Amino acid sequence: MLVRAWYSIVGIALLVISCGGTWLTMERLSENFAPRFRSTAPVGWPQDTPAVEALPTATKETPQAELPLLTTPGITWAGIAGLNVQRIEQLPAVAGEPVLRLIAVPTTYKGDAGVHVLVAQYTGLAESLYRVAIWVKPLAGANFALEAADLARSHGSATFDLAEQRVLVGPARSGIEQGRDGWQKVWIDLRTSTGQLIVAMYVTEGIDGTFQGDGKRGIVFGGLAAGRLTSITAGPILLGFAAGIILIWVPWCCPLWYRSLQRN
């Protein structure tokens, strides 16, 4: 009896440890394999990427109809306010997309005074979790904010300090990374249940989302992308949990069963 009780106690302890380990692992893993970090440039890339030289003062807001077309299928421009947009000859961060200088200009809108934003829209996406990424370079000390929504229940936004390469305000699933040729990749993760994503890109000053544009401060836009993230489904998790229980209990139960047969 004492041996059987000992086996039972040890088996229960191992089961508790297994369940606790599984729970902690689930907590640390997100619903995809993407890292959950705010910011930091990868080792080997320079931390102090110089800003792109500012343009001469710009005063005129660019109409949406004059924006260079995006080449990625399923994405179009959806709006613009308070920005002067100029195409420049530079290697893009996203192949095929135009490289644009977005300069904050004075605005006269009553409801959107001081807002400097360029908006794009994705359509035809699968219902899933996506990483929305923008590649940018700072101009004259500007910061950058990224906002995304699926026109239903999903919404996320983050503000980035491009000079310090850090997230000023944003969800846990957001970050900034130093890339090649001076590009900085800023991103947030968002799920779409509608097959659409509205992506708004703001030129900002500090943490404030609004400021009166001076015609010099802005960013260089090198492209955007919405990459689908691989989810960990419930099926494999439950299967692994069941396998863990079997692997724990079989070594302990078999000796007890064998001894009970011998006694009988």
C-alpha angles and dihedrals in degrees: 000000000000091000091050091048090049092051090049093050093048091046092051091048092051091048091052091049091048093049091046092050091048091050093049091048091051090050093051095045116072121214086275137032095257117122117255103223136127105217150324132128118252117262110270097034120102115257096205102057107176118243120250113259112266122247125240113274114296121201108171126083113228115236117235091241090063096053115116111255120257114235101205110102116247097025130097138164112268104181150337136204134175096359135115108209123202127176114227133190106250137124106271123229088223112049114248097010122117120253109231136189109219111198122187110234130184113279131209100192111128095212098037104035110161096011116132110184143151117198130202130183130213119203134179095038123151116248099264146101116292137189108224108204132183126189114215146162123206124247121202094342099306123157127215136227128195125200128179136178138170096217090249125059105323120092135154139166139178137182120216134203101217095189094052093033096228141118111256097185128359149100124295089257097066134090151157126231133186113239138181126301093017096300119143119206114214120185149169130191119234137167122226123207094174102052089246137097126191110205119195120191116198131194104215142178115230111315093326114103094207133054137145107267117237098197093249109063117084146098140266111242116212102176143293136240139185109208121191113236123219112246127214104231127211094246099068091041093054091044091053091047092052091047090051092053091049092049090051099044102039096065090050100040098046096064091048092049092047093050092048089054091051092051092050 
